[in-house]
Amino acid sequence: MNPLEQFVLFLVSLVANTFSAFSGGGAGLIQFPLLIFLGLSFSVALATHKVASVALGLGAILRYLSTSQLERKFVLMMICAGVPGVVLGGSFILLVPENIALISLGILTGGLGVYSIFKPSLGQIDSQQHRDTLGYVQGSGVLFLLGILNGSLTSGTGLFVTIWLVIWFGLDYQRAVAYTLILVGIFWNGAGAITLGILGEIRWDWLPALLAGSLFGGYLGSHLAIKHGNRWIKRSFEVVTLLISMKLIWTGL
């Protein structure tokens, strides 16, 4: 790619990942379709996007580590439950009817945004719930299924993780976003990138601009989330989920 194309990729990646880090997911809404528009096939674009998304987690962790205390149980649960699902989803992505999957995911994603809109107090305070053994087992089961979605599709699956942590475990939006960005961004997307890289192809010459945009966007979005708090994160989450929903349904049709 020439320098101008690399610069355009950087700007798009920066904007996409800033919004993603602020709302708890959704970088693929802008970045992934652009890669396809610029000439990459679905599988190559997905693998390349997964690699770039790891930098989103790195950018977020640089900002969140100084302000957030990550609980060891949550870290281990999200890695152990999600990573196998990501590998499974990445292994079978080519076997899934893409239009059906996109429309279904779009409807579910839109439902998340509508649910959050009609729950004004959702994710505004951190509350302890479902923290017993059964609660962790049930929560892990859903995270495994979300890992499969993350490995096979790319637009907005981090949003599902964010809202699940809020609804099931009672985290506030700010803490849920921190877990999503760091653990989904680094470990889940890293596993997906390795799986898709082995089974398919990664465009390495496109990655410098994408990685730089993801890294800076992850840091900037995380800074905005910490600065503005749960209320603004909730509103951003709702806007992003509804936009992704419309995009997925439109693409599927």
Secondary structure, DSSP 4 states (H G I P E B T S, - for coil): --HHHHHHHHHHHHHHHHHHHHHTS-GGGTHHHHHHHTT--HHHHHHHHHHHHHHHHHHHHHHHTTT----HHHHHHHHHHHHHHHHHHHHSGGGS-HHHHHHHHHHHHHHHHHHHHT-TTTTSS----S-SHHHHHHHHHHHHHHHHHHHH--SSHHHHHHHHHHHHH---HHHHHHHIIIIIIIIIHHHHHHHHHHHS---GGGHHHHHHHHHHHHHHHHHHHHHHHHHHHHHHHHHHHHHHHHHHHHHH-
